[in-house]
Amino acid sequence: MRGRLGFPSLLIVGMGGATATALVGARLYDPGPPAPVTEAEARAFLDTAIDVGLAGDYRALCAMNGSVSNCELTLDVNPLHPPATTRPESITGHHVGAGDGNDTAGWVFTVEGRAGDGMRYATEVMVFRDHEDRLKGTNLVWWSGARLVVGDGAEDVIETAPTS
């Protein structure tokens, strides 16, 4: 008997008095791709990230990001926009599938508003599921003006969107 990855299943049978114990199917398990992210889940996750950012809890905000270090870097090197003090003025989104230059499926939102200094921002934020089926985000410093990079990553990871 073989498991999903082609390794033999483990079958242990122990006889003790009137009882028999069997452990069948102890094998490596491949759960497959994560479940799709619904628009409602993605918007609720982004709404939570916005609340956390407005509260100034940047450690918690970065913990929600797919890459904690990228989030911290964005906070450290983004002098163009001090933290926003109000909710975004506009959030529009669309679903993206894996393939066609994307490694991950999820929802991409354009978050627009004014940063703490009154300057306009437009940030591309992605919400996706990680390999442990948890919701995570990219560019969760939603007032930064960062944009998503699609492709081989030869471009800058963070590209600041124009402001006015």
ZIHU-V337485 format. One record per residue. N is the residue number from 1. SS is DSSP state (H for helix, E for strand, C for the rest). Layout:
((N	SS) (N	SS))
This chain:
((1	C) (2	E) (3	C) (4	C) (5	C) (6	C) (7	C) (8	E) (9	C) (10	E) (11	E) (12	E) (13	E) (14	E) (15	E) (16	E) (17	C) (18	C) (19	E) (20	E) (21	E) (22	E) (23	E) (24	E) (25	E) (26	E) (27	C) (28	C) (29	C) (30	C) (31	C) (32	C) (33	C) (34	C) (35	C) (36	C) (37	C) (38	C) (39	H) (40	H) (41	H) (42	H) (43	H) (44	H) (45	H) (46	H) (47	H) (48	H) (49	H) (50	H) (51	H) (52	H) (53	H) (54	H) (55	C) (56	C) (57	C) (58	H) (59	H) (60	H) (61	H) (62	H) (63	H) (64	H) (65	E) (66	C) (67	C) (68	H) (69	H) (70	H) (71	H) (72	H) (73	H) (74	H) (75	H) (76	H) (77	H) (78	C) (79	C) (80	C) (81	C) (82	C) (83	C) (84	C) (85	C) (86	C) (87	C) (88	C) (89	C) (90	E) (91	E) (92	E) (93	E) (94	E) (95	E) (96	E) (97	C) (98	C) (99	E) (100	C) (101	C) (102	E) (103	C) (104	C) (105	C) (106	E) (107	E) (108	E) (109	E) (110	E) (111	E) (112	E) (113	E) (114	E) (115	C) (116	C) (117	C) (118	C) (119	C) (120	E) (121	E) (122	E) (123	E) (124	E) (125	E) (126	E) (127	E) (128	E) (129	E) (130	C) (131	C) (132	C) (133	C) (134	C) (135	E) (136	E) (137	E) (138	E) (139	C) (140	C) (141	C) (142	C) (143	C) (144	C) (145	C) (146	E) (147	C) (148	C) (149	C) (150	C) (151	C) (152	C) (153	C) (154	C) (155	C) (156	C) (157	C) (158	C) (159	C) (160	E) (161	C) (162	C) (163	C) (164	C))
